[in-house]
Amino acid sequence: MLTNFRIIEPSKWLVGLFSLCIATISFGQIDHWETAVYEYNTWSYLVPDAPVDEAWNTLDFDAGDWSTGAGGFGYGDGDDNTVVPTGTVSIYQRIEFDVTDKSVIAAAALTIDYDDAFVAYLNGAEITRELMEGEGQPDYDQYAAGLHEATMYDGVYPAQYGLTLGFLEDHLNEGTNVLCVQSHNESWTSSDMTSRVYFSFGITDESSDYGPTPGWFIPPVVLTESNLPIVVLETDGASIVDDPKIEAVMGIINNEDGMNSITDEFNEFYGHIGIEIRGSSSGTFPKKSYGLETRGPDSTNYNVSIFDWPVDNDWILYAPYSDKSLIRNVLTYKLGNEMGEYAPRTELVELVINGQYQGVYVFMERIKENPGRVNVDELEFDDTEGNELTGGYVIKVDKTTGGGIIAWTSPFLQAAPAWGPVHYQMHDPEIEEMHPTQLEYIESYVTAFETALDGPDFTDPEEGYLPYVDLKSFVDFMIVNEISKNVDGYRISTFLHKQRLSEGGKLTAGPLWDFNLAWGNANYCQGGWTTGWEIYFNDVCGGGGSLNNPFWWNRFVEDPTYTHALNCRWQELRMTTLHTDTILAFIDEMETYLAEPAERNFQRWSILGTYVWPNNFVGDTYAQEMDYLREWTIARLSWMDENMFGTCEDLQVETDTNIELAIFPNPAKDQVYLQMNRVLADCRVQVINQAGQILINQSISNQAIPMIDVSGLAKGLYWIQIFDQEELKATKKLVKN
């Protein structure tokens, strides 16, 4: 837990809202649930072509001249009982219902299937809204702030919003009430519109004054305590939209004893944030991911440390939805970090927004330049010459659907049989912040790398591609994408970064990003298979578009130096980080850790046993989802063991058992001392990198404790080998810091 966190003093109105949220979060003791309003009841409705009386959502309003019809409302595409004209921007609907005994109602739930946005009211008081910007009643011709697809037609549970006892005490009448919903479309050209509404009560005794809940109904989840940190967001009723970020307050509860109650103080973080929806394909899911900035009271970005991570102001709340294990990204980034390459830090949490439980999320770092994240030097706008121009850059190959801007297009096509272009985007700095000279430099550097890789001398250690790249990072990047059979690997969410020349200056693969469709979770392009190489994606699915693999990876495995490094690294990792037992132990640990949170998550999002794009496997239980992940991983590791590129016999030699070699310090920074149990007459030492290249070849004859200078070696893994009269006597692994 963070011991030196900063509390950013929130505005007074937000403090009040947080107090209200926490004070009323718990429902009373509930005996059973009943439904007072069904979608198919007869509603009064209006498709307006002019402003509507602001009193339309109150009990006293006379809707006698409105139309009536059975809900739901929409364009008549199979999930609507009352059809409205195509091109409708908004529908106003209201229905009256009676409450027999208010004292036995401890909670209520609004369940709504909608496309694209809505605001709901009880007796004139706003219950909640989604994708409608601004405050108060939206104008009749206001468009939704984003797209939201209805879900019930596809067998997926609709959106649900719990009304707390405090809200009901203030706004529910004993006697007649009116429920009103104002639904809006994203544009008049939209192909669909849906509004299907249910309103249910949690009853504290055995009375039965209303109707049965639908067969699919699940009571709202009430989070009281968790073994995960609890993140609480309050937006003052504003909807979180795709863009721009809205103002909100965030509190995080993370107690040292590992048990957190919703009523505990915010002790990890408490302060202002800006927040927006993020994600491309995942943006269509009802469970949304969010990007957020920690801010000061004046809305400027504010660097903080959360979960003892390096200070920054950019964070992500990732929503595992189609990934029903909830941990595919967590697992991948853990492996990446343990392999010595930076990957975003993660923390599993449970999220509450405006009093509504949202499920299990992954709080994580956003990829950006930062000494604690992607460790490249910050590039200032006026860094246009010399060493400063050479770094640092973070670039990516990715979709542009999330607002990405193509910085340049490679002169080389994708790997055959695909024939489309490869587009590059600038991630940090963004292209709008760059000097033209900087963009020209990084484009020229990447193009020079590609030119060398494509050329006839690509395997030459000096004339080929090797001088341009950090070989280990590309090997590790490939291993992680292949072990997880990442169907998006190499072609989407692929990051590269480049440090200044003074810091090494080579193009480095990573960080790893977006593995929710990996580890057997995609049913297209052989993503669920445990066999085959993902570098050959284009042979399976490649076409003429831009979302296919670059030619690099096919070319790499034609180079014996690369495949030697790949095979050696694979063998080393299979004994440590990627040992089957090590990975399975972590999956087991996560399943135990998430036992209760996962149960709540899948009560909130009832998708177990239901196909969610692009599931390759659909388990009826969380345990079955985790069993599938384990079984798939075992099979994938076994296939890669049998089919790994290259050879690495030279690093698995039999050594003279009479020679005992010790090296210290290890890891080392500048010098390494060698100690053997006997002095050799004609002895020399070699230091070899993962590509099998001899970097140091030094005589150490008749030295009792030889010293080797390794200060000129880059950080990474090496092997020290001792020879006596050309015969290999001993091999030891060296880690260079």
N, C-alpha and C positions, 0 to 999 in steps of 0.2 A: 504493500500500500504506500501511496505517496506520503512522505513525511514533511515536505516543504512546499506543499501546494499553495497557490495564490487564489484568494477569493476576490473576484472583481465585484465591487459593490453594485448590485442591480438597482434599477430604478424602483421607486417606492411602489408604483402600481404593480410591478412584476413580483415584488416581495409579497404583496397581498394576494395575488393570484396563486403563487406557489403555496402559501399557507392554506388557501381554500382548497387547492387541489389535494394536498396531503390530508387535510382534515376530513375530506368527504370521500376519499378514495374507496373506503371499505363499504360493501353492501351489508345490510342486516342479515339475520338468519333467515334463509329462504327454504320453504318446504317444497315448493314446486313452481313451475312457470306456466303461464297461460297467455294466449294471444287475444288482444282486443281489436286489432285492425289487421286485416289481410289485404294482400295486393288486389284480389279479385272482388273485394267489396265495391259498392257503388260510390264513386267519388264525384264531387263537383270539380270541373276543370275548365281552364281557359288557356287558349293559345293567343296571346295578346299581339296586337299590332300598334299599340300605343301604351303610354305609361299606365300602371295599375295603381289603384287606390292603396296607399300604404297600410290601411287598416285591413287589407284582405286576409291577413293571417290571424286575425283576432276572432274571438267567439261571437262578438256582436255584429260582425260584417254580414250583410245580406248578399248571398251568392245566388239568388233566385234566378237571375238571368244568365248564369253560367251553364255550360253543357254538363251533362252527367254521363258517366260510363264506368264500366268495370276497369279497375287497374289490372296490370300495368299498362303504361302508356308508351308508345313508340311508333316506329315506322312499319310495323306489321311484318317483321321478319321471323316470326315463329315464337317469340317470347313476349308478345304484346296482346292484350285483350281489347284495347281501344287504340285505333290507329289515328295518328295525327299526320298532317301533310308533310311530305318531304320538303326540307328546307326550313323546318321549324327551328327557331333559335331558343325559345323557352316555353315551358309548360308550367302553369300554376295549378296545383291540385290541393284540395282540402276535403277532410272528412271529419264528421262529428262522432263521438263515442261517449258512452257513459261509464263512470266509475261508481261502483256500488258502495265500497267501503275503503276509503283512502288509507285507513290506519293499518291495513294488512298488506299494503304494497310497500315492499322494501327496496325495490329497484325496478328499472324498466330498460328495455333494449329496443333501439331502432335498428332494424335490419333492412338494408336497401341495396338493390342491384341497380347500378346507374351507368349511364353513358351520355355525357362526359362529366357533368358536374351537378352539384345541388347545394341548396341550403334548406335545412329542415327546422320547423318551429313547432312548439307546443304552446297553445294559447298566447301566441305573439312573441314568446321568448325563444331566441335561437338555441337550438339543440347542438347543432354542429354544421359545418360546411366542408366541402371538398372542391378544390380547383376553382373557387370563385374568389377573385381578388377584391380588396377593399373592405370597408366596414358597412354595417347596416344592410338594408335590402339592396341587392344588385338591380341595376336597371333591366327592364324587360328585354332589351336588345343587346345586353352584355354577353360576350362570348366567354366560354370556359377558358381557363388559363392553361389548359393542356388536354391531352387525350386520356380517356379512361374507358376501357372495354368492359362491358357487362360480362359476368362470369357464370351465372346460374344456368344459362343455356348449355354450357360446356361441362356441367356437373361440378363446378367449383363453388364453394361457399361464398355468399355475398358479403359485402362490407357490413360490419356491425358496430354499434356505438352504445355503450352503457350509460344510462342516466343515473347519477348517484342519488342517494336519499336526500341530500341537501337540495338538489335541483328540484326533485319532486315535491318536497315540502313547500318550496316557493312558488311553483308554477303548475302543479297538477291540482285540478278541482275535484272535490267530491260532488258528483253529478255530471253535468255536460262539459265536454272538452272538445277542442278542435286541433287536429294534427294537420299541418300544412307543409307542403314540399314544393320548392321552386327549382325546377330542373332546367339545365342549360346545355346547349350543344357547343362544340368547339368551333364550328363554322356553319353557315347556312348550306354549304356544299357537302357537309358530312354525310356519309352513307348510312349512318345508324343513329338512333337515339333511344334510350331506355330509361324507364323509371318504374321500379317494382318495390313496393314499400310494405313492411310489416311493423307492428308495434306490439310488444309483449311486456308482461308484468311478472316480477318475482314476488310470489305470495308467501306470507309467513305462516299461514294456517292451512287447514284442509278445505277451506271454502273453494267453490268453483263457480264464479260469476261470469267468466269469459269463455273463450273457446280453447280447444287444444292447440298446442304449438305445432307447426308443421313437422313432418317426420325428420326433416334435415336440421331442425333447429338445435343449436348448441348454446347454452347460457353463456353470457359474457364472462371472460376470464377476469378475475380480480386478483391482482398481485399483492400479496401482503409481505412475503419475505422470499429471499432467494439466496442460494450459495454463490450466485454470480453477482458482480457489481450491478447496481440498478442505475440506469440513466433516465432522468425525468426531464422532459422538455415542456415548456409552456409558451404558446404563441399568442396569447391574448385573443384567441378566437380566429386569428388569421390562418388561411390555408397555406401550407408549404407547397410551392410551385416549382416547376423546372428551372425557371429563371425569371427574375433575379432572386437573390437570397433575401429572405425576410428577417426582420429582427425577432429574436426570441431569447429566452433564458434557459440555461441548462444547469442541472445539478446532478452530481454523481455520488452515490453512496457506495463506499468500498471499505468495509470494516476489517480490521486486522485479524479477527477470529474467523473470517470467511463466511459469516452469516449476516445478511443485510435485510433490514426491515424498511418498508416503504415510509415508515414514520421516523426513521433515523435522520440525523443531521447529514447534510451534504458535506462530506469530509474529503473527497477526492478533487472535486471542482464545483464551483458555484459562480456563475457569471453570465454575461451577455454573449450571445453568438449571432452570427448570420447563417441561415440554413436554406438549402434548396434540395429538390429531388435530383438525383443523378442516375446515370445508367442509360444504356442504349436498348438492347433487347430486354434487359431486366426491368427497364422503365415501364413496360407494359404489364408487369405483375402487380397484383393488388398490394402486396407487401413491398413497400418502397425503400430503396436505399437513399441515403442523404449525404451530401457534402456540406461541411460546416466550417466556419472560421470562428475561433475564439476572439472576442472583441472587448475593447474597453467601453465605458459608458458613452463615449463620443463616437462610437461606431467604427473606430480605427482598429486595425488588426492588433492583437495582443498576444505575445508569445508566452506560453505557459508549458509546464511539464505535467503531463497526465500519465498515470500509471508508471511513474518514474522513468518515462521515456525522455529523450532529448527535447528541449524546448522548441516549440513551433506554434503556429496558429492555424494550420490546415489539417483537418481531420475528416474521417469518413465513418459513417454508420452504415455498414454493408448488411443487406438483408438477404440471408440465405433462404431461398424460396424453392426453386427447382432442385437445388441441392438439399435433399432431405436428410443427409447425414449432418448437416449444419457446419461441417468442419473441413470441407475440401480446400478452401483457401487457407484456413488455419494450418492444416497439415502441410500444405505446399510451402508456405512461407517459413514454417519452422525448419523444414528440410533445407531450404535455401540458405537460411542463416547459419545452420550447423555445418553447411558445406563451405562456409567462409565468404559467401557472397551476401551483400545486403539484400534483404527482403523486408517488406513492411512488417512492423511489429503489430501484434493483434491481441485483443482481449475480448473474450466472450462476455456479453452483457445481456440483461433484459431491459427492454425499452418501454417507457410510458410516455405518451404524447397527449397533453391536455386531458389527463385523467384516463385515457384509453390505453389499455395494454396492447402492445404491438408485437410481442414475441421475442425470440432470441435473435440478437444482432451481433455483429462483429465490429467492435470499435477498433479502428486501425489508422495507421499513418497514410497520408497521401504521398505519392511519389513526387519528390521535388528536391532541388539543390538544398543541402543542409549538411554540415559536418556530421550530424547524427543520422542522416538519411543517405541520399546519394552524395558521396563525399567528393564533389567536384568544386573547384573554386567558383565563386559567384562571378558571373560575367556582367560587367558594367557596360553601359551603352557606348562609352568612349574607349573601350578596350579594342582598339582597331589595328594594333601592330605588335610585333615582337611576341614574347612569351605569353602575354595577357590574351592575345587574340586566339591562341591555340586551345583555350578551355575556360570554363567548363560548359559543356553542352549536354542536354538530355533530349534525345530525339526518339521518335517512335514510328512504327508501322501499325496503322490502326484504321478503323472506320472513321468516317467524318460525320456520322449521324449524331454524335454528341456535341456537335459544334466545332469539330476539328477543322483546321485550315491546312490545305496541302502547301507545304513549303517548297518542295521541288519533286520532280518525277525522275526516277532512275532512268538512265539511258539503256539499262539492261532489263529484259523482260523477265517474267516469272519463270520458275523452273518448268521445263517442258513436261507434259504436253500442254500446260497452260500457256497462254500467249499474251496475257494482259500486262499492264504496267504495274510497277511498284511505286507507291506514293509515300513520301516521308512528311512527317509533321514535326514541328518544334514543340516540345513540351515545357522545357525550362532552360532559358527564358522563352516565353511565347513569342511568336513571330512578330507581333505588333510592337514588342519591346526591343527588337534587335536592330542594330546598325546594319545596313546593306552589306558592308564589308564582312561582318561576322557570318551572315547567311551564306555569302559567297565562299567563305573559308570552309565552313563545315560541310557544305554541299561538295566542294572540291575534294575534301579529305575522304568523304564516304565514296565518292565516285572513283577516286584513285584506288581505294581498297577494292571496289568491285571490278575495276579494270584489271588490277593485278590478279584477282581471283579468277577472272574469266580468261586471262591470257595463257599462252602456251607454256610459260615458265612459272605457273602458279604454285608449284611445289618447291621452287627454289627458295631457300631460307632468306636470301637477300633480295632477289628480284620478284618474288611472289608476294603473297598476301600477308605472310607472317609479320613483317615489320609494321603492319598497320593495326594489328589486333592483339588484344590480351587473350592468348590461346586458352588458358585455363577457364576464363569466364565463358567463352563460347562452348567449351566442352561441358562445363557444369550446366549451362543454360539448356543445352541439348539433352543432357541426361534427365533433368527434371521434367522437361516437356515430354520426353519419351516414356519415362517411368509412369507418368500420369496419363499417357496417351491423350494429350491435350488437343482436342479437335480444333481449338482456336490457336494452337501454338504456331509460332513463327510468322503467321499471316495477320494476326489481330492482337492488339494489346502487347506488342513486342517492343520493349524499350531497349535503347542503347545509350551509353553515355561516354563522354570523352573528357579526360582531365587535361590540364595544361602540360606542355612539353616538359616542363621542369618537374612535374609529378609523375611522369611516365608517358603521357601524351597519347596512348593508344586507345583505339575504339574498344569499349568493353561491353559485353552483352549483359542485359539486365537493367533494372531489377525485374524480378518475376512479378507477374500481375495477372489476375483474373483467371482462376482455375476452377470456377464453379461448374463448368461443363466438362471437366477432366475426370480422371479416375473412374471411367466407365459410365459417365452420366450423360452421354449423348447418343441418340439412336440414329444418327446420320453420318455418312462418310466414314463408316467403320469406327466411329468414336467409341463405341461400346465394346469393340473387339479387344481381346487381350493379346492378339498377334498383330504383326505388321508395324512398320515404322511410320511415325507421323511426318517425318521429313518428306515422305513420298505421298503426301496428301493430294498433290496435284494429279497423280496417276489415278486416284480414286474419284476425286470430285472437281479437279481443276477445269476451269473454263476460261473465258476471255475477260472476266471481270477483274477488279483490283484486289479482291479478297482471296488471293492464293499465295502460296509460299514463294518468297524470293528464291533465286537460284543458288544462294550461298550454300545451303546445307547439303544439297546433292553434290555440290562441288567439293565441299570439305571432305566428305567420306571417300573421295577419289585420291586423297593425299595420304600417303603412308605415315607421314609425321603426325597428321591430325588423328588418324585412326589408332596409332600407337598411343598417343596421349589419352584418347577416349577410352581405350581398353584398359590401360593402366589405372586411370582414375576410377573406372567402373569397378575394377577388382578391389581397389582400396576402399571405396565407399561401401561395397557389399560386405565388408568386414566390420564396418563401423556404422555410419549414419544411415545407410540404406540396407542394413541387415534386415532380413525378413522379420525376425523377432523384435527388433527395435521399432519398426514401423507398426507392427501389430500391437505392441505394448502401448504405443501412444493412442492408437484407435480405441483400444480397450479402456484406457484411462479417460479419454474424452466421453465415451459412452456412459461410464459411471458418473463422471462429473456433470453430464447433461441430463441425467435421468429425469429429474423433476422439471427442470426448465424445458426440456424437449416435450414433455407431456403437456405443459401449458402452451407451448408454441403451437403444437398441432391441435390443441383445442381452439386456439385463436384462428389458426389457418388450417381448416379441416381438409388436408390434401393427401394424407396417408391413404393408400389404396386407390389414388386418383392419378391419372397421367397428367403431368405438367411438362410442357415443352421444355427440353427435348429428352425426357427421361428414357433411358435404355432399360431400366428396371423399375418396377412399381411394387413396393412392399406394402403390406397391410399394416405393419407396425414399424416403430422406430428401430426395434431390435433387428427386424428383417433388413432394413436399409443398411444398418451397420454390418450385418453378416455379409451382405452383398459386397460392400466396400472391402471387407477383409478378403473374401474369396477372390474377388477380381484382382486385388493387389498381389496376392500370392501367385496367381496364374500369370500376371504380367511380368513380375520379377523373374519367374522361371523361364519365360519365353526369351526375355532379354539376356539372361545368362547363357542360353543356348545359341543366341544369334548375334551377339555383340560384334560390332565391326572390329577389325584389327587384331593384333596379337600383342602380348606383353611378357613373353617368356624371359626376357633379359632381366626382369625385376622379380622373378620367381625362381632364382637359381639356388642350387644346393651349395651351402657354404661349409668351409672347414670347421667342423665342430670343435677343433682344438683352439681356434682363434675366438676369443671373446672380445668384442668391440663395444666400448661405451663412448657416447658423444655428449658433451655438455658445454654450455647450456643448450637446452632443446625445449622450446623454441629458442632461436638465436637471433641476434641483431647484427653483430659485427664480426665476432670471431667464434670459432668452434674448436674445442680441444678434443683430441682423440686419445683414448686410453685402451691399450690392448694388453693381454695377459703375457705376451712375449714380444721381443724385438725381432723384426724381420730384416733380413740382410739386404734384399732388393725390393723395397716396398714403395708403392706410390698410391695416391688417393685420387679418385675421380668423383666429381659432383655432377649428377645427371638430373635434368629437369624431366617433367612429365612427358615431353615430346621425345625423350630418349637422346637428347642432345647433350654432349659432354661440355660442361661450362668451365670446369676446373680440372686440370690434370697435373698433379704436383707430386714430386718425389718427397718421401718422408723417411728415407732409409736411416736407420740407426738413431732415430729420435724417440726418446722414451715417451714423451707426451707431446705429439705434434700439434701445431696450431694451424688452422686453415682460415684465411681471410674470406668471409662471405658477404662483406659489406656491399659489394657491387651487385649482388643478386637481388632481383625483385622479390617482393613478398610472395610466399607460396610454399608448395610442397616439393621437396627434392629427395634424392637418394644419394647417400655416401657409400662408395664401394672401395674396398681395400684389395689391392692386387700384390702378389708376391711372385716375382719372376713370371709375370703375365698371367698368373693363375688367380682367379677370383677367390678371395678368402672370406670376405664378410660383407654384408649389406645392412645398412641402417637407414631409417627414414629420418629426414631433417625438416623441421618447419622453420621457415625464415620469416621473422617479423619485420 
